[in-house]
Amino acid sequence: MGIVAWIVLGLIAGAVAKFLLPGRDPGGLIVTTLIGVAGSFVGGWISSKVFDRPISAHFFDLATWGSAIGGALVLLILYRIFFGNSRS
């Protein structure tokens, strides 16, 4: 899977993570989207290195989607913990 596919996957994973963790984020939509893209890379790395589960080259693989959404959720939670709700 190429870099563009990972970015698209990350955008969708960020939207799913935002849907699963509703609420106001400190950075808004753009930061949440970037967290989703970074989360897809982090989730893929964790899946391949820590769990020894290589990421499939197919875009519609369930493990690939799960790792991307999981990575986005982890980064979104960490972002909320460290930066809190700065938007009032």
N, C-alpha and C positions, 0 to 999 in steps of 0.2 A: 504494500500500500504506500502510495507516495505522500509527500508532505502536504499537498493540497487536500487529499482525502483525509489526512489526520486533522487538518484545520477545520474542514467541514464537520467531521465527526466531533471535534472539540466544541464547535459552536452548538451543535445539537445536544451534546452531553452537558454543556453549561446551561442550556435551557431546561433540560430535564432535572438537573441538580437544583436549579432555581425553583422549579415546580415542586420538587420534593422538600425543599427547605424554604417555604414562603417567608416573607418578611422584607423589611427594608435593609438593603445592603449599604455599607458606607460609601461605596464607589459608584453605585448605580448600574445601569445596564451595560455600559462599555466595559467596566472593570469585571463584572460578573461574566461577561462573554470571554474576556481574556483569561479569566480563571478557568473557564471551561476548556479552552484550548490548551492551557498549561496542564490542566488536570488530565486531559487525554494522553499527553506525553508522559506525565508522571505515572498514571495508571498503567500504561503500556510498559513502562520501564519496570515498575514493581512486579507486574505480571510475568515478565520475561526473566528478571534477575532473581527476585526473592522467591516466587512460587514455581520457578522453572517451567512456566507455561508460556511457550513462545506465542507471540501474537500472529494470528493468521494473516495471510496476504489478501484475504477477502474482506470487503467492506461490510458485509452483512453477517459476519460471524458473531455469535452471541457472546463469546468470551471477550472479544475485542470491545464490544459495546459495554459490557459489564465493567471491564477494567477502566474504560474511559469515563463512564458515569461515576464509578467509585472514586477515581482520582479527582474528578471535579467536585464531588461531595466533600472529600477530605480537605481539599484546598479551600473550598468555600467556608467550611466550618472553621478552619484555622484562621482565615481572613477575618471572619466575624469575631473570633476570640481576641485576636491581636488588635484589631482596629475598631471594634465595637460598633455601636450605632451612632456615628457622628453626624448623620443627617437628622435634623429635627424638624 
